[in-house]
Amino acid sequence: MSWRFREIVPWEVLSEPIQRASFADTESPENLIREVIQNSLDAALPGERVRVRIQFSGQRYALAPDRAARWLTGLRPHLEEVARLSMDDRVLTSGIDAMQGPMKFLTIEDYGTTGLRGDITDWRSDDERNDFYWFWRNVGRSAKRGGQGGRWGIGKWVVPATSQISAFFALTSRDDSPRRALMGQAVLKVRNIGEKRYDPYGFYCTELVPELPQQPFTDSGTIEDFIRDFRCGRGEEAKGVSLVIPFPAVDIDHWAIRKAVLSNYFWALLDGQLEVEVIDGDRRNRWDRTSTLAFASSHNDPGSGWEFETSRFIHLAKEMLERHQDPTLLIDAGGGAPSWSSVQIVESELITGRENLQQGEPVLVHVNLEVADANGHVVPASFDVILRREPQPPTRNDEYIRDRISVPDVRGLASGSVRVLVRVDRGPLADLLADAEGPAHRDWKERDERVSLHWHQGPSRIRFIRNAAKSLVDRLSEVPTEASDELLQDVFFYEEAGAESTSRPTRGVTKPAPPDPKPRKFLVSRGEAGFRVSILPAPVRRVILVTAAYDRRDGAPFSNYDPADFDLGAAQVSATGGSILRRTGNEVAIECNEGEQVQLDVQGLDGLRDVIVRVVEEPR
């Protein structure tokens, strides 16, 4: 039994594995957990809860060097040559040094899944049902389609990437024949050893046969030894996959795995689709719906960092699951390219939503829309949003769940005191979003080639979902036309001609009663990517100057306006009841008709940034 590497023939084009670049911005524990649990959920048996068991060997169960040798035979010369070529690869050098002592390992097993199905001798059919073929013999190619998380075919790279020797083993148990199959894979670099040049991919497999691809071990002796050495809990009848990562990276520990599981899969845990057990020596944690809710209830201190932020989103997810049949707002976005600026909301529901949000109660919104594939076939779709105002501004305002996994780099709400959870259930809309995700599945790219290839008006729907948090917060925070100026003072700033400046009251001085408020002249409200100014009728013609700027932490938005922020001369600006005299930079001057109400609409600004608007009547 040995690791085996294929010699490169003269006419081949040499190619190095470059998958690392797609996951470079994320810590390895999170990459690992996101990938393996997503694969397990995709392979779930109908009606079964997926159970994932993660076990650290620690020093106690590490394999003695003589026992570990049978699983490492033939690998070391290739590792040493790659280390020589990559002088700066300290991780690999550390892994080679660690091979002198006991072999620590990390075992990850799933249950309630299909295992790697299919013909183990297949190497060219592209049968989408042959999981074994796609897992072991393809890079950058995937058979995953609608309803499944992966799309790129390179996510499995994170498994060897979390090993200090860039290798892993996988044992699968399935219904197909043979029932069990064991193989290993190492992902290295092109290298020369003596007069021979070798392919980057090596396999722990049976002896290579020219007419067949790499073949796994299927004999019970080898498999039982593997189960015993690596403390696998899998019996012959328990379908699924057991991954073993030898010499795991030093940053992969119990706490990092705990954080990755709860941050990325709290929805699947709450919904009963997933259960995760983490074993590290005498420490054992099982995460399911009950323990996830207990975690959320025990982390109420904002100073606890990610644990507090995750717990708040868990509470929102619980509310969404329990109230999904009784939304506060029911929105129909219609067909075509959806836009929040054209969405109509029932007034009574909007009033209830505003009241609930103001009082710190959750507001659940269900949004119906349509999705069309590239052939124009239209199907109904929907997603849900839940909002709640927090006592203190959150560190992270919004979270997006596609099917069962968090998409952590999507941002639609940059600031404020409202926390928002957006969730798209399995179906065509989730399939569209999955096509818009990169290999790490962390963000949505509207212009991804697969979006335009598979979907009609796909970018507009992605944008509509991304903007849901901010747009709904804006709508639920809008002030009715009869509201007082004070309700908008934290969002917009006004100046009126002749208005006196105000200052802080002086301690010890009795402040006289304020005069009756002046009749309201202007009303400013936010839109999806801009703002609206409503100017009340006046008995004479007048000129109103509207100035806008993005809010700034230093509190000086207008003096720090930068033409690179936006140019109202190029933005979408329209007016009714008056005529635009000039618009340039961050200013618009509008002449109001006598006795008419004027409405100025500005669109085309950054929908993720707060806009400060100043309205001034110019002297006649």
PyMOL commands that set and color helices and strands:
alter all, ss='L'
color gray80, all
select helices_A, chain A and resi 19-23+28-42+65-72+76-85+90-98+131-136+155-161+220-229+254-270+289-297+302-304+306-323+340-342+347-358+428-435+449-454+458-466+468-477+485-488
alter helices_A, ss='H'
color red, helices_A
select strands_A, chain A and resi 2-7+50-56+105-111+167-173+180-187+191-193+196-205+240-246+274-280+283-287+329-332+363-373+378-389+398-402+405-406+418-424+455-456+522-526+530-535+542-550+572-576+578-584+587-592+598-603+611-617
alter strands_A, ss='S'
color yellow, strands_A
deselect
rebuild
show_as cartoon
